[in-house]
Amino acid sequence: MIVTSVQSDSHTWNLVFLQLLIEELGYDVVNLGATVPDELLVAEALSRRPALIVISSVNGHGYQDGLRVVRKLRLQPGLGDTPVVIGGKLGIDGGESEQHIANLLDAGFDAVFDDRPGTTAAFRRFALRLPERAARGLA
């Protein structure tokens, strides 16, 4: 799996948390770190063909940056079916509106996990249902 932030986000503690959580579920993780340019994420996704791309934001700009980067990912041949999720503080007010979440899903995300209570558990359930997990004998 690939764990990354959006280009405008310099936070790293969230990425370390996600990496540890995902490794605990039995996956190998490539953590691209903070302030990742869209082009680098696309190149890494094309090169690595991950079971999941996890985009995390803490700075409150995940919504606008997420819309942009998921569209770039979805335009790439071979990445159209790759699961891509986004989570964290996606807007400066936190707790994204249902319309913002719908917009992110319409743009190409498979799931959105904003900063409301319970989203870590929801993410774990999502990751445990991925087909790649069953294919690797981890289910």
C-alpha positions in Angstrom: 0.0 0.0 0.0 1.0 3.6 -0.5 0.5 6.1 2.3 1.0 9.8 1.4 -0.1 13.3 2.2 -1.3 15.9 -0.2 1.1 18.4 -1.7 0.2 21.2 0.7 0.4 19.2 3.9 3.7 19.0 5.8 2.5 16.8 8.7 4.1 13.4 9.2 2.7 12.0 12.5 -0.5 11.0 10.8 1.4 9.1 8.1 3.5 7.2 10.7 0.3 6.3 12.5 -1.3 5.1 9.3 1.8 3.1 8.3 1.8 1.3 11.6 -1.9 0.6 11.5 -1.7 -0.8 8.0 1.4 -2.9 8.8 -0.5 -4.3 11.8 -3.2 -5.5 9.3 -0.5 -7.4 7.4 0.3 -5.2 4.5 3.6 -3.8 3.3 3.6 0.0 3.2 5.5 2.5 1.2 5.2 5.8 3.0 5.9 8.7 0.6 5.9 11.3 3.4 4.7 14.8 3.5 4.3 17.5 0.8 4.1 14.9 -1.9 3.7 16.4 -5.4 0.9 14.9 -7.4 3.3 13.8 -10.1 5.4 11.8 -7.6 2.3 10.1 -6.2 1.2 9.2 -9.8 4.6 7.9 -10.7 4.9 5.8 -7.5 1.4 4.3 -8.0 2.2 3.4 -11.6 5.5 1.8 -10.6 4.3 -0.1 -7.5 0.7 -1.0 -8.4 -0.4 -0.9 -4.8 -3.4 -2.7 -3.3 -4.5 0.7 -1.9 -3.5 4.3 -1.9 -4.2 6.1 1.3 -4.1 9.9 1.3 -4.1 11.7 4.6 -4.4 15.4 5.4 -4.1 17.3 8.7 -3.8 20.9 7.4 -7.4 21.2 6.4 -6.8 21.4 2.6 -7.4 17.7 1.9 -10.7 18.3 0.2 -9.4 20.7 -2.5 -6.1 18.9 -2.9 -7.8 15.5 -2.9 -10.1 16.4 -5.7 -7.2 17.4 -7.9 -4.9 14.4 -7.2 -7.6 11.7 -7.4 -8.5 12.9 -10.9 -4.9 12.7 -12.0 -4.7 9.1 -10.6 -7.9 8.1 -12.3 -6.7 9.3 -15.7 -3.7 6.9 -15.7 -4.1 3.6 -17.5 -3.9 0.8 -15.0 -4.9 2.9 -12.0 -8.6 3.2 -12.7 -9.4 0.3 -10.5 -6.8 0.9 -7.8 -8.6 1.6 -4.5 -7.9 5.2 -3.3 -9.1 6.6 0.0 -8.7 10.0 1.7 -9.0 10.9 5.3 -8.1 13.2 8.1 -9.0 16.9 8.4 -10.2 17.5 5.0 -11.5 21.1 5.5 -10.5 23.8 7.9 -13.6 23.4 10.0 -13.3 19.6 10.3 -16.2 17.1 9.9 -16.8 17.5 6.2 -20.3 18.1 4.9 -22.1 15.3 3.2 -21.9 17.3 -0.1 -18.1 17.5 0.2 -17.9 13.8 0.9 -20.1 13.1 -2.1 -17.9 15.3 -4.3 -14.8 13.4 -3.3 -16.5 10.1 -4.0 -17.7 11.4 -7.4 -14.2 12.5 -8.2 -12.9 9.0 -7.8 -12.2 8.1 -4.2 -13.5 4.7 -3.1 -14.0 5.9 0.5 -13.6 9.1 2.6 -12.7 9.0 6.2 -12.9 12.5 7.7 -12.0 13.5 11.3 -15.3 12.4 12.9 -15.2 9.8 15.7 -15.1 6.2 14.5 -13.4 6.7 11.2 -10.2 4.8 12.2 -12.4 1.7 12.9 -14.2 2.3 9.6 -10.9 2.5 7.8 -9.7 -0.8 9.4 -12.9 -2.5 8.2 -12.4 -1.1 4.7 -8.8 -2.3 4.5 -9.7 -5.8 5.8 -12.1 -6.2 3.0 -9.7 -5.5 0.2 -9.4 -8.3 -2.4 -5.6 -8.1 -2.3 -5.7 -9.2 1.3 -7.5 -12.4 0.4 -5.2 -13.0 -2.5 -2.1 -12.7 -0.2 -3.7 -15.2 2.2 -4.2 -12.6 5.0 -7.9 -12.8 5.3 
